[in-house]
């Protein structure tokens, strides 16, 4: 489907300038034409007027010797010829004025069109600067400001207002990130104490079956809570600016993660396929490890018994990519975007029984965005999900831009 043409503000301003100039020039030339027409009109030579040829008229001198060009033989006839000649000259002069004025108006209108285009572009330069900054805006670039300089006009007032809004947003996001990190750290201490007490009860020689069952339940819930706290810490770190970037290879991290998760995959009778190629990039190793870990663990958790999991690491153009495909329950296309929301659990019954927290895909998206990458999710027709993450290949900007999500 072809895109409908939409004229830009610069084009509309340029055409407006040119149209106003053309109308003003046409009116001015029209007024000059009227005034020139009045100025070139011959004087009235009616009865009693002093104009006309001299009273002494030599009839013999007024005759042509060869008779080819007969001259007027009376004063009235001479006056008529003079008036006709003057009228012809006036008409020719006005015609030339019309032609020359039209050419001049056309030429100056073209010049005005070009100058209007340049002037409109210069006037709209602050708007382009504001638009560029707004397009690059993301949670990781809240420290950047437009900082528009120049005349204190409406555009500068708009830029200053946006900068003030970014100040408030930066403070709000920073406060939110600090709260999540501090709350997660504070929760680790009581969780560790509860886990230790549960271990003491489970290891006591005189523990009753009732106490052992209660301690086992407490220990299981402590483990779940520790996973939740770890996920929240990773999510908070990925959404903050406290990251350490270093050169690394995604294939090495993926190999380590598969080594950690192979036991869980075997327990679920899931076949693991690996296709690892070198994919060097620059990023925070801890965050990228959690990214791949969540991709693999989600593929195991939301799978079916006897299913498969395929992990691919490869380079594609300017990107280092990770792709995880897995079998599983059929996912409606309209549900894909919701899976990336925090605390959104999987749709299959197994995921609900295991009590996942719904942070896996949210962490994957947040880490991808923090590294200026792109993430795409595609539901497989036969069931399951294909998740692809692409990061910049061996390059890193000081403030990575927000990644682009593609839900198919």
SULNORHU-V366772 format. One record per pair of residues at least 4 apart in sequence whose C-alpha atoms are under 6 Angstrom apart, sorted by sequence separation. I is the first residue (numbers start at 1). GAP is how many residues later the second one is. D is the distance in whole Angstrom. If there is no record, write none. Layout:
<<I;GAP;D> <I;GAP;D>>
//
This chain:
<<9;4;6> <15;4;6> <21;4;6> <22;4;6> <26;4;6> <32;4;6> <33;4;6> <45;4;5> <97;4;6> <98;4;6> <101;4;6> <105;4;6> <108;4;6> <112;4;6> <115;4;6> <116;4;6> <128;4;6> <137;4;6> <152;4;6> <166;4;6> <170;4;6> <178;4;6> <179;4;6> <188;4;6> <211;4;6> <215;4;6> <258;4;6> <266;4;6> <285;4;6> <289;4;6> <290;4;6> <293;4;6> <294;4;6> <298;4;6> <315;4;6> <359;4;6> <369;4;6> <380;4;5> <72;5;6> <265;5;5> <315;5;5> <339;5;6> <346;5;6> <368;5;5> <380;5;5> <45;6;6> <64;6;6> <72;6;6> <315;6;6> <379;6;5> <314;7;5> <378;7;6> <63;8;6> <313;8;6> <378;8;5> <62;9;5> <313;9;5> <377;9;6> <202;10;6> <312;10;6> <377;10;5> <312;11;5> <376;11;6> <311;12;6> <376;12;5> <311;13;5> <345;13;4> <375;13;6> <310;14;6> <343;14;5> <344;14;4> <375;14;5> <310;15;5> <343;15;4> <374;15;6> <309;16;6> <342;16;6> <343;16;5> <374;16;5> <198;17;5> <309;17;4> <342;17;5> <373;17;5> <145;18;6> <308;18;6> <373;18;4> <308;19;6> <307;20;6> <342;20;5> <198;21;6> <340;21;5> <341;21;6> <340;22;5> <195;24;6> <303;24;6> <304;24;5> <251;25;6> <303;25;4> <52;27;6> <251;27;6> <299;27;6> <142;28;5> <372;28;5> <250;29;6> <371;29;6> <372;29;5> <374;29;5> <376;29;6> <249;30;5> <372;30;6> <373;30;5> <374;30;5> <375;30;5> <376;30;5> <377;30;5> <378;30;5> <249;31;4> <372;31;5> <376;31;6> <248;32;6> <248;33;6> <369;33;5> <247;34;6> <248;34;6> <369;34;4> <247;35;4> <279;35;6> <246;36;5> <257;36;6> <269;36;6> <270;36;5> <272;36;6> <274;36;6> <276;36;6> <277;36;5> <279;36;5> <246;37;5> <268;37;6> <269;37;5> <270;37;5> <271;37;4> <272;37;5> <273;37;5> <274;37;5> <275;37;5> <276;37;5> <277;37;5> <245;38;4> <270;38;5> <272;38;6> <245;39;5> <244;40;5> <279;41;5> <184;45;5> <331;48;6> <181;52;6> <330;53;4> <329;54;5> <330;54;6> <328;55;5> <329;55;5> <327;56;6> <328;56;4> <327;57;4> <326;58;5> <177;59;6> <326;59;6> <325;60;6> <325;61;4> <251;62;6> <324;62;6> <324;63;5> <323;64;6> <323;65;4> <294;66;5> <322;66;6> <322;67;5> <321;68;6> <321;69;4> <320;70;5> <319;71;6> <320;71;5> <319;72;5> <291;73;5> <319;73;5> <320;73;5> <319;74;5> <318;75;5> <22;87;6> <18;94;6> <18;95;5> <14;102;5> <14;103;5> <10;110;6> <281;112;5> <282;112;6> <281;113;4> <280;114;6> <235;128;6> <238;128;6> <238;129;5> <238;132;6> <138;264;6>>
//
